[in-house]
Amino acid sequence: MASSTTGEKKMLTLKSGDNEEFYVEESLVLQSDLIKIMVKEERVSTIPLPSIKSKTLVKIIEYLKKHAELTTTSNNEDFKNFQKEFVNVVLEELLDITVTVNNLKISGLLEFCCQAVADRIKDKSVQAVQKIFKIESDFTSEEVAEFKRETPWAFEGDLDDTTN
């Protein structure tokens, strides 16, 4: 059996990496191509998600519920406001959500999260983006100087490495 039934709604259990269980309507989580495959092929009612933190899973479930609710009521303004609030988190949390959504294969939410990350780093300098993503350059100082001469536009922009 792929799920348990509560009234008319089929429910699945999502189990996070920190062993919290979430009971969610099957129709909501089937937006995830990964979960859809697990339900159809493996016929499971509990979906183990060992690499996902509860905090991140709560946010994703919240989004899926609100998306379903607001798309049925056709209130675009409310949904846009919700989306704006949804990504109004620290960058590290937004990146966790984005990676998780990518792993779960929820394409619409992935595109939205990627755009939110892109908006956060827009107009930042190379150095600021490196700090934001904790990227250490392995270029020599001579290579960096040459790159600056060849592509000065890449070093323009906001040096501030904050994203809020």
N, CA and C atoms as an extended XYZ file, in Angstrom:
492
Properties=species:S:1:pos:R:3:atomname:S:1:resname:S:1:resid:I:1 pbc="F F F"
N         0.841       -1.178        0.000 N   MET     1
C         0.000        0.000        0.000 CA  MET     1
C         0.881        1.234        0.000 C   MET     1
N         0.572        2.211       -0.829 N   ALA     2
C         1.427        3.381       -0.998 CA  ALA     2
C         1.191        4.442        0.054 C   ALA     2
N         0.042        4.448        0.709 N   SER     3
C        -0.229        5.496        1.675 CA  SER     3
C        -1.371        5.095        2.574 C   SER     3
N        -1.499        5.814        3.685 N   SER     4
C        -2.651        5.604        4.547 CA  SER     4
C        -3.697        6.639        4.180 C   SER     4
N        -4.943        6.363        4.541 N   THR     5
C        -6.018        7.257        4.152 CA  THR     5
C        -6.637        7.881        5.395 C   THR     5
N        -6.832        9.176        5.356 N   THR     6
C        -7.538        9.890        6.404 CA  THR     6
C        -8.714       10.550        5.719 C   THR     6
N        -9.920       10.061        5.967 N   GLY     7
C       -11.076       10.583        5.247 CA  GLY     7
C       -10.901       10.267        3.786 C   GLY     7
N       -10.916       11.286        2.973 N   GLU     8
C       -10.741       11.119        1.528 CA  GLU     8
C        -9.289       11.342        1.090 C   GLU     8
N        -8.473       11.896        1.973 N   LYS     9
C        -7.116       12.274        1.582 CA  LYS     9
C        -6.115       11.186        1.943 C   LYS     9
N        -5.270       10.851        0.982 N   LYS    10
C        -4.201        9.897        1.248 CA  LYS    10
C        -3.051       10.649        1.912 C   LYS    10
N        -2.469       10.035        2.923 N   MET    11
C        -1.398       10.671        3.676 CA  MET    11
C        -0.118        9.840        3.559 C   MET    11
N         1.003       10.540        3.553 N   LEU    12
C         2.320        9.908        3.589 CA  LEU    12
C         3.069       10.440        4.800 C   LEU    12
N         4.033        9.679        5.246 N   THR    13
C         4.891       10.115        6.337 CA  THR    13
C         6.263       10.420        5.747 C   THR    13
N         6.743       11.623        5.998 N   LEU    14
C         8.100       12.005        5.601 CA  LEU    14
C         8.946       11.991        6.865 C   LEU    14
N        10.062       11.296        6.818 N   LYS    15
C        10.933       11.191        7.989 CA  LYS    15
C        12.250       11.898        7.702 C   LYS    15
N        12.510       12.943        8.449 N   SER    16
C        13.702       13.754        8.230 CA  SER    16
C        14.954       13.060        8.750 C   SER    16
N        16.089       13.632        8.416 N   GLY    17
C        17.375       13.096        8.851 CA  GLY    17
C        17.552       13.136       10.348 C   GLY    17
N        16.842       14.056       11.031 N   ASP    18
C        16.915       14.096       12.489 CA  ASP    18
C        15.710       13.393       13.120 C   ASP    18
N        15.156       12.432       12.376 N   ASN    19
C        14.121       11.493       12.833 CA  ASN    19
C        12.784       12.106       13.233 C   ASN    19
N        12.475       13.277       12.731 N   GLU    20
C        11.129       13.819       12.934 CA  GLU    20
C        10.244       13.310       11.810 C   GLU    20
N         8.996       13.026       12.141 N   GLU    21
C         8.052       12.540       11.142 CA  GLU    21
C         7.001       13.599       10.863 C   GLU    21
N         6.676       13.738        9.590 N   PHE    22
C         5.687       14.711        9.142 CA  PHE    22
C         4.635       13.977        8.329 C   PHE    22
N         3.367       14.153        8.699 N   TYR    23
C         2.263       13.519        7.980 CA  TYR    23
C         1.713       14.538        6.998 C   TYR    23
N         1.813       14.205        5.726 N   VAL    24
C         1.512       15.161        4.670 CA  VAL    24
C         0.598       14.511        3.638 C   VAL    24
N        -0.294       15.314        3.093 N   GLU    25
C        -1.157       14.802        2.035 CA  GLU    25
C        -0.306       14.355        0.856 C   GLU    25
N        -0.615       13.182        0.364 N   GLU    26
C         0.133       12.622       -0.752 CA  GLU    26
C         0.126       13.564       -1.957 C   GLU    26
N        -0.999       14.182       -2.224 N   SER    27
C        -1.104       15.068       -3.388 CA  SER    27
C        -0.107       16.222       -3.330 C   SER    27
N         0.235       16.666       -2.124 N   LEU    28
C         1.207       17.760       -1.985 CA  LEU    28
C         2.612       17.296       -2.331 C   LEU    28
N         3.028       16.185       -1.749 N   VAL    29
C         4.412       15.758       -1.928 CA  VAL    29
C         4.662       15.076       -3.260 C   VAL    29
N         3.607       14.758       -3.979 N   LEU    30
C         3.815       14.171       -5.309 CA  LEU    30
C         4.291       15.225       -6.310 C   LEU    30
N         4.396       16.483       -5.864 N   GLN    31
C         5.044       17.502       -6.688 CA  GLN    31
C         6.538       17.206       -6.806 C   GLN    31
N         7.037       16.380       -5.892 N   SER    32
C         8.433       15.941       -5.929 CA  SER    32
C         8.529       14.712       -6.817 C   SER    32
N         9.288       14.827       -7.891 N   ASP    33
C         9.465       13.679       -8.787 CA  ASP    33
C        10.121       12.503       -8.062 C   ASP    33
N        11.022       12.784       -7.127 N   LEU    34
C        11.687       11.724       -6.376 CA  LEU    34
C        10.686       10.955       -5.516 C   LEU    34
N         9.859       11.672       -4.788 N   ILE    35
C         8.872       11.015       -3.929 CA  ILE    35
C         7.834       10.288       -4.771 C   ILE    35
N         7.463       10.870       -5.893 N   LYS    36
C         6.501       10.228       -6.788 CA  LYS    36
C         7.012        8.845       -7.215 C   LYS    36
N         8.278        8.767       -7.565 N   ILE    37
C         8.877        7.493       -7.967 CA  ILE    37
C         8.881        6.514       -6.792 C   ILE    37
N         9.250        6.999       -5.614 N   MET    38
C         9.296        6.121       -4.442 CA  MET    38
C         7.911        5.553       -4.126 C   MET    38
N         6.891        6.373       -4.231 N   VAL    39
C         5.531        5.942       -3.916 CA  VAL    39
C         5.039        4.939       -4.954 C   VAL    39
N         5.272        5.238       -6.222 N   LYS    40
C         4.753        4.373       -7.285 CA  LYS    40
C         5.520        3.058       -7.409 C   LYS    40
N         6.846        3.129       -7.373 N   GLU    41
C         7.648        1.930       -7.613 CA  GLU    41
C         7.887        1.100       -6.359 C   GLU    41
N         8.066        1.763       -5.233 N   GLU    42
C         8.419        1.030       -4.021 CA  GLU    42
C         7.225        0.816       -3.107 C   GLU    42
N         6.117        1.482       -3.388 N   ARG    43
C         4.883        1.316       -2.623 CA  ARG    43
C         5.117        1.491       -1.119 C   ARG    43
N         5.679        2.629       -0.766 N   VAL    44
C         5.959        2.921        0.638 CA  VAL    44
C         5.010        3.988        1.163 C   VAL    44
N         4.773        3.976        2.455 N   SER    45
C         3.957        5.025        3.057 CA  SER    45
C         4.811        5.933        3.935 C   SER    45
N         6.010        5.471        4.292 N   THR    46
C         6.965        6.309        5.017 CA  THR    46
C         8.156        6.538        4.103 C   THR    46
N         8.431        7.802        3.862 N   ILE    47
C         9.527        8.180        2.968 CA  ILE    47
C        10.703        8.655        3.822 C   ILE    47
N        11.791        7.903        3.875 N   PRO    48
C        12.962        8.353        4.635 CA  PRO    48
C        13.731        9.407        3.831 C   PRO    48
N        14.016       10.496        4.474 N   LEU    49
C        14.782       11.578        3.843 CA  LEU    49
C        15.974       11.903        4.747 C   LEU    49
N        16.953       11.006        4.800 N   PRO    50
C        18.032       11.108        5.789 CA  PRO    50
C        18.926       12.340        5.658 C   PRO    50
N        18.987       12.930        4.496 N   SER    51
C        19.886       14.079        4.325 CA  SER    51
C        19.168       15.418        4.510 C   SER    51
N        17.894       15.376        4.892 N   ILE    52
C        17.127       16.620        5.007 CA  ILE    52
C        16.852       16.935        6.474 C   ILE    52
N        17.194       18.165        6.876 N   LYS    53
C        16.934       18.629        8.237 CA  LYS    53
C        15.446       18.936        8.393 C   LYS    53
N        14.933       18.728        9.591 N   SER    54
C        13.520       19.009        9.867 CA  SER    54
C        13.154       20.449        9.545 C   SER    54
N        14.018       21.372        9.928 N   LYS    55
C        13.753       22.793        9.699 CA  LYS    55
C        13.529       23.072        8.209 C   LYS    55
N        14.347       22.464        7.376 N   THR    56
C        14.231       22.646        5.927 CA  THR    56
C        12.974       21.970        5.399 C   THR    56
N        12.697       20.787        5.876 N   LEU    57
C        11.512       20.046        5.440 CA  LEU    57
C        10.233       20.788        5.820 C   LEU    57
N        10.208       21.398        6.992 N   VAL    58
C         9.043       22.189        7.421 CA  VAL    58
C         8.791       23.319        6.433 C   VAL    58
N         9.848       24.010        6.035 N   LYS    59
C         9.699       25.123        5.080 CA  LYS    59
C         9.164       24.642        3.740 C   LYS    59
N         9.670       23.518        3.264 N   ILE    60
C         9.240       22.998        1.962 CA  ILE    60
C         7.778       22.554        2.018 C   ILE    60
N         7.403       21.869        3.084 N   ILE    61
C         6.009       21.448        3.243 CA  ILE    61
C         5.093       22.669        3.320 C   ILE    61
N         5.534       23.681        4.057 N   GLU    62
C         4.766       24.928        4.156 CA  GLU    62
C         4.541       25.525        2.769 C   GLU    62
N         5.591       25.544        1.962 N   TYR    63
C         5.485       26.092        0.613 CA  TYR    63
C         4.506       25.273       -0.227 C   TYR    63
N         4.630       23.958       -0.190 N   LEU    64
C         3.764       23.098       -0.992 CA  LEU    64
C         2.293       23.267       -0.596 C   LEU    64
N         2.035       23.387        0.699 N   LYS    65
C         0.653       23.599        1.168 CA  LYS    65
C         0.113       24.929        0.669 C   LYS    65
N         0.906       25.967        0.840 N   LYS    66
C         0.454       27.309        0.441 CA  LYS    66
C         0.282       27.375       -1.075 C   LYS    66
N         1.184       26.750       -1.796 N   HIS    67
C         1.094       26.720       -3.257 CA  HIS    67
C        -0.216       26.067       -3.684 C   HIS    67
N        -0.537       24.932       -3.086 N   ALA    68
C        -1.776       24.224       -3.421 CA  ALA    68
C        -2.999       25.062       -3.050 C   ALA    68
N        -2.958       25.674       -1.892 N   GLU    69
C        -4.083       26.492       -1.420 CA  GLU    69
C        -4.312       27.711       -2.307 C   GLU    69
N        -3.248       28.416       -2.614 N   LEU    70
C        -3.402       29.672       -3.349 CA  LEU    70
C        -3.590       29.470       -4.843 C   LEU    70
N        -3.134       28.351       -5.378 N   THR    71
C        -3.373       28.119       -6.805 CA  THR    71
C        -4.814       27.684       -7.047 C   THR    71
N        -5.450       27.109       -6.040 N   THR    72
C        -6.859       26.736       -6.195 CA  THR    72
C        -7.769       27.939       -6.008 C   THR    72
N        -7.331       28.921       -5.224 N   THR    73
C        -8.145       30.124       -5.027 CA  THR    73
C        -7.791       31.212       -6.035 C   THR    73
N        -6.765       30.986       -6.824 N   SER    74
C        -6.329       31.919       -7.879 CA  SER    74
C        -6.021       33.315       -7.360 C   SER    74
N        -5.454       33.408       -6.168 N   ASN    75
C        -5.090       34.704       -5.623 CA  ASN    75
C        -3.588       34.913       -5.815 C   ASN    75
N        -3.230       35.425       -6.978 N   ASN    76
C        -1.816       35.607       -7.333 CA  ASN    76
C        -1.093       36.566       -6.407 C   ASN    76
N        -1.766       37.625       -5.985 N   GLU    77
C        -1.130       38.627       -5.122 CA  GLU    77
C        -0.737       38.012       -3.780 C   GLU    77
N        -1.644       37.224       -3.187 N   ASP    78
C        -1.332       36.561       -1.922 CA  ASP    78
C        -0.163       35.596       -2.088 C   ASP    78
N        -0.146       34.867       -3.202 N   PHE    79
C         0.924       33.908       -3.431 CA  PHE    79
C         2.259       34.619       -3.631 C   PHE    79
N         2.265       35.713       -4.353 N   LYS    80
C         3.505       36.472       -4.544 CA  LYS    80
C         4.023       37.002       -3.211 C   LYS    80
N         3.114       37.482       -2.364 N   ASN    81
C         3.517       37.949       -1.035 CA  ASN    81
C         4.084       36.806       -0.198 C   ASN    81
N         3.438       35.646       -0.287 N   PHE    82
C         3.937       34.475        0.431 CA  PHE    82
C         5.326       34.087       -0.074 C   PHE    82
N         5.516       34.076       -1.386 N   GLN    83
C         6.813       33.717       -1.953 CA  GLN    83
C         7.899       34.683       -1.481 C   GLN    83
N         7.580       35.966       -1.468 N   LYS    84
C         8.550       36.970       -1.030 CA  LYS    84
C         8.957       36.704        0.419 C   LYS    84
N         7.986       36.379        1.247 N   GLU    85
C         8.255       36.079        2.650 CA  GLU    85
C         9.020       34.758        2.795 C   GLU    85
N         8.687       33.792        1.952 N   PHE    86
C         9.314       32.467        1.995 CA  PHE    86
C        10.828       32.552        1.808 C   PHE    86
N        11.282       33.390        0.904 N   VAL    87
C        12.725       33.494        0.646 CA  VAL    87
C        13.396       34.576        1.484 C   VAL    87
N        12.629       35.213        2.359 N   ASN    88
C        13.191       36.231        3.236 CA  ASN    88
C        13.804       35.565        4.466 C   ASN    88
N        14.826       34.764        4.210 N   VAL    89
C        15.557       34.034        5.247 CA  VAL    89
C        17.039       34.283        5.016 C   VAL    89
N        17.852       33.892        5.967 N   VAL    90
C        19.293       34.055        5.769 CA  VAL    90
C        19.723       33.194        4.587 C   VAL    90
N        20.760       33.612        3.928 N   LEU    91
C        21.204       32.931        2.708 CA  LEU    91
C        21.513       31.458        2.946 C   LEU    91
N        22.127       31.135        4.059 N   GLU    92
C        22.467       29.736        4.340 CA  GLU    92
C        21.206       28.862        4.349 C   GLU    92
N        20.133       29.358        4.939 N   GLU    93
C        18.870       28.614        4.954 CA  GLU    93
C        18.280       28.502        3.547 C   GLU    93
N        18.360       29.585        2.790 N   LEU    94
C        17.863       29.563        1.412 CA  LEU    94
C        18.652       28.556        0.570 C   LEU    94
N        19.950       28.486        0.779 N   LEU    95
C        20.772       27.515        0.049 CA  LEU    95
C        20.422       26.077        0.454 C   LEU    95
N        20.183       25.850        1.745 N   ASP    96
C        19.748       24.516        2.198 CA  ASP    96
C        18.442       24.121        1.526 C   ASP    96
N        17.508       25.045        1.482 N   ILE    97
C        16.216       24.778        0.843 CA  ILE    97
C        16.421       24.477       -0.638 C   ILE    97
N        17.251       25.266       -1.294 N   THR    98
C        17.489       25.101       -2.731 CA  THR    98
C        18.110       23.737       -3.040 C   THR    98
N        19.112       23.349       -2.278 N   VAL    99
C        19.758       22.048       -2.488 CA  VAL    99
C        18.757       20.921       -2.234 C   VAL    99
N        17.968       21.045       -1.185 N   THR   100
C        16.978       20.013       -0.856 CA  THR   100
C        15.925       19.887       -1.939 C   THR   100
N        15.433       21.032       -2.408 N   VAL   101
C        14.416       21.030       -3.466 CA  VAL   101
C        14.991       20.417       -4.739 C   VAL   101
N        16.253       20.674       -5.007 N   ASN   102
C        16.908       20.062       -6.160 CA  ASN   102
C        16.963       18.540       -5.995 C   ASN   102
N        17.347       18.073       -4.813 N   ASN   103
C        17.418       16.634       -4.561 CA  ASN   103
C        16.045       15.970       -4.634 C   ASN   103
N        15.014       16.671       -4.168 N   LEU   104
C        13.656       16.137       -4.212 CA  LEU   104
C        13.032       16.261       -5.605 C   LEU   104
N        13.666       17.031       -6.442 N   LYS   105
C        13.199       17.247       -7.819 CA  LYS   105
C        11.808       17.881       -7.856 C   LYS   105
N        11.727       19.073       -7.244 N   ILE   106
C        10.501       19.874       -7.289 CA  ILE   106
C        10.827       21.076       -8.172 C   ILE   106
N        10.606       20.918       -9.467 N   SER   107
C        11.142       21.856      -10.454 CA  SER   107
C        10.662       23.293      -10.287 C   SER   107
N         9.393       23.530      -10.099 N   GLY   108
C         8.902       24.910       -9.985 CA  GLY   108
C         9.503       25.632       -8.797 C   GLY   108
N         9.559       24.957       -7.667 N   LEU   109
C        10.143       25.551       -6.463 CA  LEU   109
C        11.650       25.722       -6.628 C   LEU   109
N        12.290       24.803       -7.324 N   LEU   110
C        13.725       24.929       -7.562 CA  LEU   110
C        14.032       26.188       -8.375 C   LEU   110
N        13.287       26.397       -9.430 N   GLU   111
C        13.495       27.600      -10.249 CA  GLU   111
C        13.308       28.860       -9.422 C   GLU   111
N        12.279       28.865       -8.597 N   PHE   112
C        12.005       30.030       -7.750 CA  PHE   112
C        13.153       30.271       -6.764 C   PHE   112
N        13.631       29.208       -6.112 N   CYS   113
C        14.724       29.351       -5.142 CA  CYS   113
C        16.022       29.792       -5.820 C   CYS   113
N        16.311       29.228       -6.979 N   CYS   114
C        17.520       29.631       -7.714 CA  CYS   114
C        17.459       31.108       -8.090 C   CYS   114
N        16.286       31.564       -8.502 N   GLN   115
C        16.128       32.978       -8.840 CA  GLN   115
C        16.341       33.850       -7.603 C   GLN   115
N        15.858       33.393       -6.457 N   ALA   116
C        16.030       34.153       -5.217 CA  ALA   116
C        17.509       34.251       -4.844 C   ALA   116
N        18.250       33.164       -5.031 N   VAL   117
C        19.689       33.191       -4.763 CA  VAL   117
C        20.374       34.145       -5.746 C   VAL   117
N        20.010       34.048       -7.015 N   ALA   118
C        20.595       34.932       -8.037 CA  ALA   118
C        20.319       36.394       -7.715 C   ALA   118
N        19.108       36.684       -7.257 N   ASP   119
C        18.762       38.062       -6.893 CA  ASP   119
C        19.621       38.554       -5.736 C   ASP   119
N        19.962       37.652       -4.829 N   ARG   120
C        20.774       38.039       -3.665 CA  ARG   120
C        22.205       38.397       -4.054 C   ARG   120
N        22.735       37.742       -5.083 N   ILE   121
C        24.139       38.003       -5.442 CA  ILE   121
C        24.275       38.954       -6.626 C   ILE   121
N        23.139       39.393       -7.153 N   LYS   122
C        23.159       40.325       -8.281 CA  LYS   122
C        23.931       41.586       -7.889 C   LYS   122
N        24.738       42.045       -8.798 N   ASP   123
C        25.528       43.269       -8.628 CA  ASP   123
C        26.598       43.171       -7.539 C   ASP   123
N        26.963       41.962       -7.157 N   LYS   124
C        28.051       41.782       -6.199 CA  LYS   124
C        29.343       41.558       -6.979 C   LYS   124
N        30.436       41.944       -6.397 N   SER   125
C        31.736       41.721       -7.034 CA  SER   125
C        32.129       40.251       -6.905 C   SER   125
N        33.133       39.860       -7.681 N   VAL   126
C        33.651       38.495       -7.607 CA  VAL   126
C        34.083       38.186       -6.175 C   VAL   126
N        34.795       39.137       -5.551 N   GLN   127
C        35.273       38.914       -4.188 CA  GLN   127
C        34.110       38.727       -3.215 C   GLN   127
N        33.052       39.498       -3.365 N   ALA   128
C        31.891       39.376       -2.476 CA  ALA   128
C        31.207       38.027       -2.666 C   ALA   128
N        31.054       37.589       -3.907 N   VAL   129
C        30.425       36.296       -4.177 CA  VAL   129
C        31.278       35.164       -3.607 C   VAL   129
N        32.595       35.286       -3.731 N   GLN   130
C        33.478       34.269       -3.157 CA  GLN   130
C        33.294       34.191       -1.644 C   GLN   130
N        33.174       35.338       -0.985 N   LYS   131
C        32.954       35.343        0.461 CA  LYS   131
C        31.598       34.759        0.815 C   LYS   131
N        30.569       35.132        0.076 N   ILE   132
C        29.207       34.657        0.336 CA  ILE   132
C        29.151       33.146        0.278 C   ILE   132
N        29.751       32.552       -0.758 N   PHE   133
C        29.696       31.105       -0.952 CA  PHE   133
C        30.896       30.371       -0.363 C   PHE   133
N        31.744       31.131        0.373 N   LYS   134
C        32.922       30.547        1.026 CA  LYS   134
C        33.807       29.797        0.029 C   LYS   134
N        34.091       30.470       -1.083 N   ILE   135
C        34.926       29.896       -2.140 CA  ILE   135
C        36.329       30.463       -1.986 C   ILE   135
N        37.282       29.576       -1.860 N   GLU   136
C        38.671       30.013       -1.790 CA  GLU   136
C        39.270       29.939       -3.182 C   GLU   136
N        39.870       31.026       -3.593 N   SER   137
C        40.480       31.077       -4.915 CA  SER   137
C        41.771       30.275       -4.919 C   SER   137
N        41.945       29.509       -5.981 N   ASP   138
C        43.199       28.778       -6.112 CA  ASP   138
C        44.072       29.378       -7.218 C   ASP   138
N        43.722       30.617       -7.608 N   PHE   139
C        44.519       31.317       -8.602 CA  PHE   139
C        45.685       32.036       -7.928 C   PHE   139
N        46.782       32.147       -8.643 N   THR   140
C        47.916       32.921       -8.142 CA  THR   140
C        47.588       34.401       -8.283 C   THR   140
N        48.320       35.236       -7.609 N   SER   141
C        48.076       36.679       -7.697 CA  SER   141
C        48.302       37.179       -9.129 C   SER   141
N        49.240       36.560       -9.854 N   GLU   142
C        49.475       36.932      -11.247 CA  GLU   142
C        48.263       36.572      -12.113 C   GLU   142
N        47.680       35.394      -11.879 N   GLU   143
C        46.500       34.976      -12.645 CA  GLU   143
C        45.314       35.889      -12.361 C   GLU   143
N        45.153       36.292      -11.111 N   VAL   144
C        44.057       37.203      -10.751 CA  VAL   144
C        44.270       38.554      -11.429 C   VAL   144
N        45.500       39.055      -11.422 N   ALA   145
C        45.802       40.335      -12.066 CA  ALA   145
C        45.502       40.271      -13.561 C   ALA   145
N        45.870       39.164      -14.206 N   GLU   146
C        45.593       39.001      -15.639 CA  GLU   146
C        44.084       38.944      -15.894 C   GLU   146
N        43.384       38.218      -15.054 N   PHE   147
C        41.927       38.109      -15.189 CA  PHE   147
C        41.274       39.483      -15.014 C   PHE   147
N        41.786       40.291      -14.076 N   LYS   148
C        41.249       41.639      -13.859 CA  LYS   148
C        41.471       42.518      -15.089 C   LYS   148
N        42.630       42.355      -15.740 N   ARG   149
C        42.909       43.140      -16.946 CA  ARG   149
C        41.988       42.722      -18.086 C   ARG   149
N        41.758       41.388      -18.227 N   GLU   150
C        40.958       40.874      -19.333 CA  GLU   150
C        39.459       41.073      -19.124 C   GLU   150
N        39.024       41.028      -17.898 N   THR   151
C        37.579       41.141      -17.612 CA  THR   151
C        37.342       42.065      -16.422 C   THR   151
N        37.608       43.347      -16.600 N   PRO   152
C        37.453       44.273      -15.463 CA  PRO   152
C        36.014       44.345      -14.943 C   PRO   152
N        35.033       44.106      -15.800 N   TRP   153
C        33.630       44.162      -15.391 CA  TRP   153
C        33.304       43.146      -14.298 C   TRP   153
N        34.049       42.036      -14.258 N   ALA   154
C        33.779       40.996      -13.263 CA  ALA   154
C        34.167       41.441      -11.860 C   ALA   154
N        34.985       42.484      -11.781 N   PHE   155
C        35.440       42.956      -10.479 CA  PHE   155
C        34.743       44.247      -10.063 C   PHE   155
N        33.793       44.661      -10.877 N   GLU   156
C        32.973       45.805      -10.513 CA  GLU   156
C        31.832       45.298       -9.651 C   GLU   156
N        31.130       46.208       -9.054 N   GLY   157
C        29.969       45.805       -8.282 CA  GLY   157
C        30.198       45.985       -6.795 C   GLY   157
N        29.192       45.600       -6.065 N   ASP   158
C        29.159       45.774       -4.628 CA  ASP   158
C        30.173       44.853       -3.955 C   ASP   158
N        31.042       45.432       -3.133 N   LEU   159
C        32.022       44.642       -2.403 CA  LEU   159
C        31.435       44.057       -1.116 C   LEU   159
N        30.259       44.522       -0.736 N   ASP   160
C        29.608       44.061        0.470 CA  ASP   160
C        29.199       42.608        0.297 C   ASP   160
N        29.587       41.744        1.220 N   ASP   161
C        29.271       40.326        1.098 CA  ASP   161
C        28.008       39.925        1.864 C   ASP   161
N        27.232       40.912        2.286 N   THR   162
C        25.954       40.567        2.919 CA  THR   162
C        24.899       40.419        1.845 C   THR   162
N        23.889       39.637        2.133 N   THR   163
C        22.870       39.367        1.120 CA  THR   163
C        21.468       39.698        1.601 C   THR   163
N        21.332       40.292        2.737 N   ASN   164
C        19.986       40.649        3.235 CA  ASN   164
C        19.725       42.122        3.084 C   ASN   164
